[in-house]
Amino acid sequence: MIEFIHTLNVAYVLSGFVVGVLVGLTGIGGGSLMTPLLILVFGVPPATAVGTDLLYAAITKSGGALFHGVARSVDWRVVGRLAAGSLPMTTLTLLLLSKVDRHGTAAGELIRIMLSIALFLTVAVLIFRKYILEYYAARVAVLNDRRTAVCTIVMGAVIGILVSISSVGAGAIGAMGLVLLYPRMPMARIVGSDIAHAVPLTLVAGIGHWWLGSTDWHLLASLLVGSLPGIFLGSYFCSRVTDGALRMILAVTLTVVAVRLLL
């Protein structure tokens, strides 16, 4: 136990705690903040930051998936459709990544660009969610079940690619897509289904990156030690903070981070 404590990095633990609080408050921000933080602040190689964050996400989201499963707020049919698209594309993306030098300059730039794209998409969802929903409702007819299923699988495939390369995409982007495709589904089931799908997706992608040698286990342990109590604390204060203010702060932060990654 003492040896384990000595392996922990205080800066990583504190970073995990801060990100954990934001995740608990907003429900998003794990990969969107953790991966850029590791790259920009701590100088962690992009491939290692992504690989470590994926396993971090799989572990931290498991608790939320379990909670939603017990509360029966998960639509397993939707989860299956998403996974039918995301898991094969994740596997294919990892196989392609295994053919390149993940720690080389070109791979690092690819990860930075994909991460920035995923962050800008997340910001768009945070800021323009209401307008996106109104535009969609006014111009797109309700899809039949077959077309909805196909669109869900395609969305899962796109998320699988984004998550495998950048570790971002399974949160706000996934939830927004489900709101558009399943407008009559209660929000609790949207969130629960999104989280339930994120667990196997990030786990498969994380194991793949571990197989590729892109995981720092000491870093992962430090992040988990800080983030788990942070998530609990953030969840406790969630109902006490204005949702609009939190979303705007997070949107501004992610925009700055995305621009900084491109510079």
Secondary structure, 3 states (H helix, E strand, C coil): CHHHHHHCCHHHHHHHHHHHHHHHHHCCCHHHHHHHHHHHCCCCCHHHHHHHHHHHHHHHHHHHHHHHHHCCCCCHHHHHHHHHHHHHHHHHHHHHHCCCCCCCHHHHHHHHHHHHHHHHHHHHHHHHHHHHHHHHHHHCCCCCHHHHHHHHHHHHHHHHHHHHHHCCCCCHHHHHHHHHHCCCCCHHHHHHHHHHHHHHHHHHHHHHHHHCCCCCHHHHHHHHHHHHHHHHHHHHHHHHCCHHHHHHHHHHHHHHHHHHHHC
